[in-house]
Amino acid sequence: MAKPSVVGVSEVGVSAAAAHAQAACPCAGGTMFPYYPPPRGAGGISAAVRRKCLQVELGAGAAGPLLGGGAWGGVESMRASSPTHARAAAALAAAGADGGERAAWAARHPSALGKFEEIVAASEGKRVVMFLDYYGTLSPIVDDPDAAFMSETMRMAVRSVAKHFPTAIVSGRCRDKVFGFVKLAELYYAGSHGMDIKGPAKKASSRHAKAKAKGSGVLFQPASEFLPMIEEVHERLAEATRCIPGAKVENNKFCVSVHFRRVDEKMWGELSEAVKGVLREYPKLRLTQGRMVFEVRPTIKWDKGKALEFLLESLGFADCSNVLPVYIGDDRTDEDAFKVLRRRGQGVGILVSKHPKETSASYSLQEPAEVMEFLLRLVEWKRLSRARLRLQAIRV
């Protein structure tokens, strides 16, 4: 197969494209889903619990660089953003998250399985487009990120969904690596937090001239100019962390991940300083923190939310009201996509989490097993809908 061409744009170009996507598709008057703002008062989780949820799940100052000290300066930040389930539960309990408050969170973010009929009813007359995170959504969370394999039954469920709806995998991992996990050529793939997007040519109807790659489907790489820098930083981080047992540096093509799930907590401070020491020399890169991972990314304004908008535009749905985007994800980076759906006033955001956390999603699922059940129910609903339409046509 011929090597696809690479499309790169400047930060100005990316900003313009993002602005265009944000301005498109106001979809006024369509069927919208409730996106609840953070509660303010006794009707929801208390302020103390909300703060604790945010600290436990995201870490204080999660969007900023780790170079300025403060909350981002060391081990406490790493503990806050990378809790074990036991630690998260204890922190929430200490903040007063009793059963009633947990129930209040669940009421504002109800199970997508329990509200399934409500979701499919709102898709009447609309084209459903599926967006799925990979790690923690389609696969379990494991100590070794290279062993995050999805089950064969989950693969079959995703394949079935893709037969009925345009489907994209949106991940922080390298696009090629995610494809190696999923192994379904009929999907769209957005790797490196949306900075590397490709899809099947036969399904693409892109209006974005810069996204077209002859014979290879959608291919969009807004951070291509950073590739040499990312490669250099990957090598330097690997060398800087070589003496820290358990540290794993992963090159995700347009970003670099430093995993510390296997690092002894006594070594977290040393690891943090080693990573920050390298990044001080690269002002064009930013350092963020997720669950047991540091992530190094270009400073361009591009994320999973921008990837969602780009893919909708590529599919021809940028300026229409007859589309229902459904995004399922479990991580802080998926919040960028949930916020896009909220801003558009159109779509379904589903958070995968067993614990209350601050989110812009409308619904929730607890684990990948529930994600698979939701996908299979969606496929069955579509099949039954088509069968009913065929029966009505015969009767007419």
C-alpha positions as CSV (number, residue, x, y, z in Angstrom):
1,M,0.0,0.0,0.0
2,A,1.3,3.4,-0.9
3,K,2.6,5.5,2.0
4,P,0.0,8.2,2.8
5,S,1.0,11.8,2.5
6,V,1.3,13.9,5.6
7,V,-0.6,17.1,6.0
8,G,0.9,19.6,8.4
9,V,-0.5,23.1,9.3
10,S,0.8,25.9,11.4
11,E,-0.7,26.9,14.7
12,V,-2.4,29.7,13.0
13,G,-4.0,27.3,10.5
14,V,-5.1,25.0,13.3
15,S,-6.7,27.8,15.2
16,A,-8.5,28.9,12.1
17,A,-9.8,25.4,11.4
18,A,-10.9,25.0,15.0
19,A,-12.7,28.3,14.9
20,H,-14.5,27.4,11.8
21,A,-15.5,24.0,13.3
22,Q,-16.7,25.7,16.5
23,A,-18.8,28.2,14.5
24,A,-20.5,25.6,12.4
25,C,-23.6,23.6,13.2
26,P,-25.4,25.6,15.8
27,C,-28.3,23.1,15.3
28,A,-30.8,25.3,17.0
29,G,-34.1,23.6,17.7
30,G,-32.8,20.1,17.6
31,T,-33.2,17.4,20.3
32,M,-30.5,18.2,22.9
33,F,-29.3,16.3,25.9
34,P,-28.9,17.8,29.3
35,Y,-25.4,18.9,30.1
36,Y,-25.5,19.8,33.8
37,P,-23.2,22.6,35.0
38,P,-21.3,21.9,38.3
39,P,-23.8,22.0,41.1
40,R,-24.0,25.0,43.4
41,G,-25.6,24.1,46.6
42,A,-27.5,21.4,48.4
43,G,-29.1,20.1,45.2
44,G,-25.9,18.2,44.2
45,I,-22.4,17.3,45.5
46,S,-21.2,19.8,48.1
47,A,-18.5,22.3,47.2
48,A,-15.9,20.5,49.3
49,V,-16.7,17.2,47.6
50,R,-16.5,18.8,44.2
51,R,-13.1,20.2,45.0
52,K,-12.0,16.8,46.3
53,C,-13.3,15.0,43.2
54,L,-11.4,17.4,41.0
55,Q,-8.2,17.1,43.0
56,V,-8.4,13.3,43.2
57,E,-9.2,12.8,39.5
58,L,-7.4,15.6,37.8
59,G,-4.8,17.0,40.1
60,A,-4.7,20.7,41.0
61,G,-3.8,22.8,38.0
62,A,-4.1,19.9,35.6
63,A,-4.0,22.1,32.5
64,G,-0.9,24.0,33.3
65,P,2.8,23.2,32.9
66,L,4.7,21.3,35.5
67,L,7.5,23.8,35.4
68,G,6.3,26.5,37.8
69,G,6.3,24.7,41.1
70,G,3.2,25.0,43.3
71,A,0.6,22.2,43.0
72,W,2.3,20.9,39.9
73,G,5.7,20.8,41.6
74,G,6.0,17.2,43.0
75,V,4.8,14.1,44.6
76,E,1.5,15.5,46.1
77,S,0.3,16.5,42.6
78,M,1.2,13.0,41.3
79,R,-0.7,11.4,44.2
80,A,-3.7,13.7,43.6
81,S,-4.0,12.9,39.9
82,S,-3.2,9.2,40.1
83,P,-5.3,7.8,43.0
84,T,-5.9,4.2,43.7
85,H,-9.6,3.4,44.0
86,A,-9.2,2.9,47.7
87,R,-7.5,6.3,48.1
88,A,-10.1,8.0,45.9
89,A,-12.9,6.5,48.0
90,A,-11.2,7.5,51.2
91,A,-10.7,11.1,50.0
92,L,-14.3,11.4,48.9
93,A,-15.5,10.0,52.2
94,A,-13.3,12.5,54.1
95,A,-14.9,15.3,52.1
96,G,-18.4,14.1,53.0
97,A,-19.4,12.2,49.9
98,D,-21.9,10.0,51.6
99,G,-24.4,7.7,49.9
100,G,-26.9,10.5,49.4
101,E,-24.3,12.7,47.6
102,R,-23.1,9.9,45.5
103,A,-26.8,9.3,44.5
104,A,-27.1,13.0,43.6
105,W,-24.1,12.7,41.3
106,A,-25.6,9.5,39.7
107,A,-28.9,11.4,39.3
108,R,-27.1,14.1,37.3
109,H,-25.0,11.6,35.3
110,P,-27.4,8.6,35.1
111,S,-26.4,5.3,33.7
112,A,-26.5,5.2,29.9
113,L,-27.8,1.7,30.1
114,G,-30.6,2.8,32.4
115,K,-31.5,5.7,30.2
116,F,-30.9,3.8,26.9
117,E,-34.5,4.3,25.6
118,E,-34.2,8.0,26.3
119,I,-30.9,8.2,24.3
120,V,-32.2,6.3,21.2
121,A,-35.5,8.1,21.3
122,A,-33.6,11.4,20.8
123,S,-31.7,9.9,17.8
124,E,-34.9,9.7,15.8
125,G,-34.3,11.2,12.4
126,K,-30.6,11.7,13.1
127,R,-27.4,10.0,12.0
128,V,-25.5,8.6,15.0
129,V,-21.8,9.0,14.9
130,M,-19.7,7.1,17.5
131,F,-16.5,8.3,19.2
132,L,-14.7,5.9,21.5
133,D,-11.7,6.4,23.7
134,Y,-9.6,3.3,23.9
135,Y,-7.6,2.8,27.2
136,G,-10.0,2.4,30.1
137,T,-13.0,2.5,27.8
138,L,-12.6,-0.4,25.4
139,S,-9.7,-2.0,27.2
140,P,-9.1,-2.5,31.0
141,I,-6.5,-0.3,32.8
142,V,-3.4,-2.3,33.4
143,D,0.1,-1.7,34.8
144,D,1.8,-2.2,31.4
145,P,0.3,0.1,28.8
146,D,1.6,-2.1,26.0
147,A,-0.6,-4.9,27.4
148,A,-3.8,-2.9,27.2
149,F,-5.5,-5.5,25.0
150,M,-9.2,-5.4,24.2
151,S,-11.2,-8.6,24.4
152,E,-12.3,-10.4,21.2
153,T,-15.9,-9.9,22.3
154,M,-15.3,-6.1,22.6
155,R,-13.7,-6.1,19.2
156,M,-16.8,-7.8,17.7
157,A,-19.0,-5.3,19.4
158,V,-17.0,-2.3,18.0
159,R,-17.0,-4.0,14.5
160,S,-20.8,-4.4,14.7
161,V,-21.2,-0.7,15.7
162,A,-19.1,0.4,12.8
163,K,-21.3,-1.5,10.4
164,H,-24.3,0.7,11.4
165,F,-22.6,4.0,12.4
166,P,-19.5,6.0,11.4
167,T,-17.1,5.1,14.2
168,A,-13.9,6.7,15.4
169,I,-11.3,5.7,18.1
170,V,-10.0,8.8,19.8
171,S,-6.9,8.1,22.0
172,G,-3.9,9.6,23.5
173,R,-1.8,6.7,22.3
174,C,0.0,6.6,18.9
175,R,-2.5,6.0,16.1
176,D,-0.6,3.0,14.7
177,K,-0.4,1.5,18.2
178,V,-4.1,1.9,18.8
179,F,-4.8,0.4,15.4
180,G,-2.6,-2.6,16.4
181,F,-4.8,-3.1,19.4
182,V,-8.2,-2.7,17.7
183,K,-7.3,-4.2,14.2
184,L,-10.4,-2.8,12.5
185,A,-9.7,-1.1,9.2
186,E,-13.2,0.3,8.8
187,L,-12.8,2.8,11.6
188,Y,-11.5,6.3,11.8
189,Y,-8.5,6.6,14.1
190,A,-7.4,9.8,16.0
191,G,-4.2,9.2,17.9
192,S,-1.9,11.4,20.0
193,H,-4.9,13.2,21.5
194,G,-6.4,13.9,18.1
195,M,-3.1,15.2,16.5
196,D,-2.9,12.2,14.1
197,I,-6.2,11.4,12.3
198,K,-6.9,8.9,9.6
199,G,-9.9,7.1,8.3
200,P,-11.1,4.7,5.5
201,A,-11.1,6.5,2.1
202,K,-14.4,4.8,1.0
203,K,-16.3,6.5,3.9
204,A,-14.7,9.9,3.8
205,S,-16.5,12.9,2.3
206,S,-14.3,15.6,3.6
207,R,-14.9,19.2,2.9
208,H,-11.5,20.0,4.5
209,A,-9.1,20.3,1.6
210,K,-6.1,19.9,3.8
211,A,-7.4,16.7,5.2
212,K,-7.5,14.8,2.0
213,A,-4.9,12.2,1.2
214,K,-5.3,10.5,-2.2
215,G,-6.4,6.9,-1.8
216,S,-5.8,6.8,1.9
217,G,-8.8,8.4,3.6
218,V,-8.7,11.3,5.9
219,L,-5.3,12.1,7.2
220,F,-4.7,15.2,9.3
221,Q,-1.6,16.0,11.3
222,P,-1.7,19.5,12.7
223,A,1.5,19.1,14.7
224,S,3.7,17.5,12.0
225,E,6.3,20.2,12.3
226,F,6.9,19.0,15.9
227,L,7.9,15.5,14.9
228,P,11.7,16.0,15.1
229,M,11.4,17.7,18.5
230,I,9.1,15.0,19.9
231,E,11.6,12.3,18.8
232,E,14.5,14.2,20.4
233,V,12.5,14.7,23.7
234,H,11.6,11.0,23.7
235,E,15.2,10.0,23.6
236,R,16.2,12.5,26.2
237,L,13.4,11.5,28.6
238,A,14.3,7.8,28.1
239,E,17.9,8.6,29.1
240,A,16.9,10.9,32.0
241,T,14.6,8.2,33.5
242,R,16.7,5.2,32.8
243,C,17.9,4.8,36.4
244,I,14.3,5.0,37.8
245,P,13.0,1.4,38.1
246,G,9.5,1.0,36.6
247,A,9.5,4.2,34.6
248,K,8.4,3.7,31.0
249,V,8.8,6.4,28.3
250,E,6.4,5.9,25.3
251,N,6.7,7.7,22.0
252,N,3.2,8.3,20.8
253,K,4.4,10.1,17.7
254,F,3.0,13.6,18.4
255,C,3.3,13.3,22.2
256,V,5.5,11.5,24.7
257,S,4.1,9.7,27.7
258,V,6.1,8.9,30.9
259,H,4.3,6.2,32.7
260,F,5.0,5.8,36.5
261,R,2.4,3.2,37.4
262,R,5.2,0.7,38.2
263,V,7.5,3.3,39.9
264,D,7.8,3.1,43.7
265,E,6.2,6.1,45.2
266,K,9.4,6.9,47.0
267,M,10.9,7.6,43.5
268,W,8.1,9.8,42.2
269,G,9.9,13.0,43.3
270,E,13.0,12.1,41.5
271,L,11.0,11.1,38.4
272,S,9.2,14.4,38.4
273,E,12.4,16.4,38.6
274,A,14.0,14.4,35.8
275,V,11.0,15.1,33.5
276,K,10.8,18.7,34.4
277,G,14.6,19.1,33.9
278,V,14.3,17.9,30.3
279,L,11.2,20.0,29.5
280,R,12.8,23.3,30.7
281,E,14.7,23.3,27.4
282,Y,11.6,22.9,25.2
283,P,9.3,26.0,25.7
284,K,7.2,24.9,22.6
285,L,6.1,21.8,24.5
286,R,3.8,21.6,27.4
287,L,3.7,19.0,30.2
288,T,0.4,17.7,31.6
289,Q,-0.5,15.0,34.0
290,G,-2.9,12.1,33.9
291,R,-3.5,9.0,35.8
292,M,0.0,7.6,36.6
293,V,1.4,9.4,33.5
294,F,3.1,12.6,32.5
295,E,2.3,13.7,29.0
296,V,4.4,16.0,26.8
297,R,2.5,17.6,23.9
298,P,3.0,20.5,21.4
299,T,1.6,23.8,22.5
300,I,-0.8,24.0,19.6
301,K,-4.5,24.4,20.3
302,W,-5.6,20.9,19.4
303,D,-7.2,18.2,21.6
304,K,-9.8,15.4,21.5
305,G,-12.6,18.0,21.2
306,K,-11.0,19.5,18.2
307,A,-10.6,16.0,16.7
308,L,-14.3,15.3,17.2
309,E,-15.2,18.6,15.4
310,F,-12.8,17.8,12.6
311,L,-14.1,14.3,12.1
312,L,-17.7,15.6,12.0
313,E,-16.7,18.1,9.4
314,S,-14.9,15.4,7.4
315,L,-18.0,13.3,7.4
316,G,-20.1,16.2,6.1
317,F,-21.9,16.9,9.4
318,A,-20.4,20.2,10.4
319,D,-23.4,22.4,9.5
320,C,-26.4,20.1,10.0
321,S,-28.8,19.3,12.8
322,N,-29.6,15.7,11.8
323,V,-26.5,14.2,13.5
324,L,-26.1,12.8,17.0
325,P,-22.5,12.5,18.1
326,V,-22.0,9.9,20.9
327,Y,-18.6,10.2,22.8
328,I,-17.6,7.6,25.4
329,G,-14.4,8.1,27.4
330,D,-13.0,7.8,30.9
331,D,-10.0,10.2,31.2
332,R,-9.5,13.9,31.8
333,T,-8.5,14.4,28.2
334,D,-12.0,13.1,27.1
335,E,-13.5,16.1,28.9
336,D,-12.3,18.3,26.0
337,A,-14.7,16.3,23.8
338,F,-17.5,16.3,26.3
339,K,-17.2,20.1,26.5
340,V,-17.5,20.4,22.7
341,L,-20.8,18.5,22.8
342,R,-22.0,20.7,25.6
343,R,-21.0,23.8,23.7
344,R,-22.7,22.6,20.5
345,G,-25.8,21.7,22.5
346,Q,-25.9,18.5,20.5
347,G,-24.8,15.0,21.3
348,V,-24.3,12.5,24.1
349,G,-21.3,12.4,26.4
350,I,-20.8,9.3,28.4
351,L,-18.2,9.1,31.2
352,V,-16.7,5.7,32.1
353,S,-16.1,5.8,35.9
354,K,-17.0,3.9,39.0
355,H,-16.5,7.0,41.2
356,P,-18.0,10.5,41.2
357,K,-15.8,13.0,39.3
358,E,-16.3,16.5,37.8
359,T,-17.4,16.0,34.2
360,S,-19.2,17.7,31.4
361,A,-20.7,14.3,30.3
362,S,-24.4,13.7,30.5
363,Y,-24.4,10.0,31.3
364,S,-22.1,7.5,32.9
365,L,-21.0,3.8,32.6
366,Q,-18.9,2.1,35.2
367,E,-16.5,0.0,33.2
368,P,-15.6,-1.4,29.8
369,A,-18.0,-4.3,30.3
370,E,-20.9,-1.8,30.5
371,V,-19.5,0.0,27.5
372,M,-19.7,-3.2,25.5
373,E,-23.2,-3.9,26.7
374,F,-24.2,-0.3,25.6
375,L,-22.7,-0.8,22.2
376,L,-24.4,-4.2,21.6
377,R,-27.7,-2.7,22.7
378,L,-27.2,0.1,20.2
379,V,-26.6,-2.4,17.4
380,E,-29.6,-4.4,18.3
381,W,-31.8,-1.3,18.4
382,K,-30.6,-0.3,15.0
383,R,-31.3,-3.8,13.6
384,L,-34.8,-3.8,15.0
385,S,-35.4,-0.3,13.7
386,R,-34.4,-1.3,10.2
387,A,-36.5,-4.4,10.4
388,R,-39.6,-2.3,11.4
389,L,-38.9,0.0,8.5
390,R,-38.7,-2.9,6.0
391,L,-42.0,-4.3,7.4
392,Q,-43.7,-1.0,7.1
393,A,-42.5,-0.7,3.5
394,I,-43.9,-4.2,2.7
395,R,-47.3,-3.3,4.2
396,V,-47.5,-0.1,2.2
